[in-house]
Amino acid sequence: MKWNVKEVSGDRAASLYHLSPLSAKLLEASGLSDEQIRELLEDERDPRYSKASCVKEAAERLLMARENHEKVFIGGDYDADGICSTAIMKNTLDRLGIVNGYYIPDRFREGYGLRAETVEAAAAKGYSVIMTVDNGVKAHEALIRAKKLGMYVIVTDHHQIDEEIEADIVVHPDYLEPEYANCSGAGVVLQLAHMLVGNCALHVALAAVAAIGDVMPLWKENRVIVKRGLGLLRQGAVPALSALLAKNASVDEKTVGFQIVPKLNSVGRMNDISNVNTLVPFLLLQDPAAISRFAAQLHTVNERRKELSAAMVKKAQELLTGEDFEVIYDPEFHEGLCGLAAGRIAEEEHKPVLVMAGKDDILRGSGRSVPGFNLFAFFAEGFDELEAFGGHEQAVGLTVRKEDYENFRTEILRKIKETGYVYEEKTGTAVVLQEKDINFAAFTELDRLKPYPKELSDLYFALVKPEVSDYKKGPKVTKYTFRSGKASLDGVLFPWKGMEASETPELVCGNLSVNRWRDRITLQMEIEYLQ
């Protein structure tokens, strides 16, 4: 990565918003508007909820179901957003006394979204109302089948709408007020849940985790949901989620993204040893003993996922060919880990990567891209071998027949050469730290800007020609103590960053935090780059 190291005064933001020079410099370097800065500095508050007609109509129909003693079926999804969405909706219907059931499909046996077979099974069990959460806008066959069976269909989703949806009601950001444009699937469900049962800490906290898991833009009401949800998680609003955090871990968007979300996602990925449908009752548990037992099982599943991922990445690296687009297949690969392996290799090799698995007639794979290359557009046209395909610019999932794999791979390599794509090294931006910036009050004030939107999370701080007063290189971490005048700052560099830990670096860039360990509080930089 190349680095753009900026000297920023921050005087205007410091004066206008009564901020420390450190926060003011970060805001000035971000290029955010005054309106966006005021939004960042807004105090934590409860979300404001949509009054859109689609939300009202869906709420009225569900209340009618209660009056008519109808059964409501919830069709969910297997990632963190879909799981949290399902939990919010189930809890809402339970509170209302509406008889309900839910089902999240098997990621590999059934695939994404509501299926016609699931609809038929629900109808056979007496469900007359069916609703989707975090999916549905592309479930055309299933929705048509539901209508033919006389079921009332409510779709709640946030994915892109490309064609008409065969539903009675669609609750989607496109049909909500502009403030809700960035909502995840759970954020959309939250609007309906609030209209039905009012403000609920459990629901807001789950929606916050879902938004972080789906990496949704942290602006407007989505930002409010995440900020308030994190505050509620700190208060233990969802005991099951608290049990997934490391002991004494701070609760912020980073710990949620690295400690909670992967554990939820691991169950859907590791379907051979776990069942994603068990996560919904887990999230709604209140009994500490039951929570502890399930959290331990979830930890085991996630550790196994990490072990298999590491082995799979190692094997995939051995199969690299040096082509402009790496297409890697091995019959022993775990289908649920293809995306993780592809992402790791794409990041290391700076090129698009497709990793495929499957021993039988059908091969399934996941692709990951690099900034500037639209992977979805690449596969959207010209590949007759594709049996199934979906995704977005940076990530795709697809299916081909084993007999077509070699032709498919050949066509990928031909097409990538036609694009003329050349990787452009990403440029990082870092704001220079001065002695006056390095103090407890300034570092603490940075928390006012959290959760960081992308415009801030892509920015770092820099020490130029720092004085190193202490240096300890260990197998798990290299620790520095930097000095700038009378100010002191710890630095930590982890081996997996792939950098040589120089004893006398000329430039150090990274993220700042207040580190609390036992009875010791220090100012710290997690190093992303040094030279």
Order of alpha helices (4+ residues) and beta strands (2+ residues): beta-alpha-alpha-alpha-alpha-beta-alpha-beta-alpha-beta-alpha-beta-beta-alpha-alpha-alpha-alpha-alpha-alpha-alpha-beta-alpha-beta-beta-alpha-beta-beta-alpha-beta-alpha-alpha-beta-beta-beta-beta-beta-beta
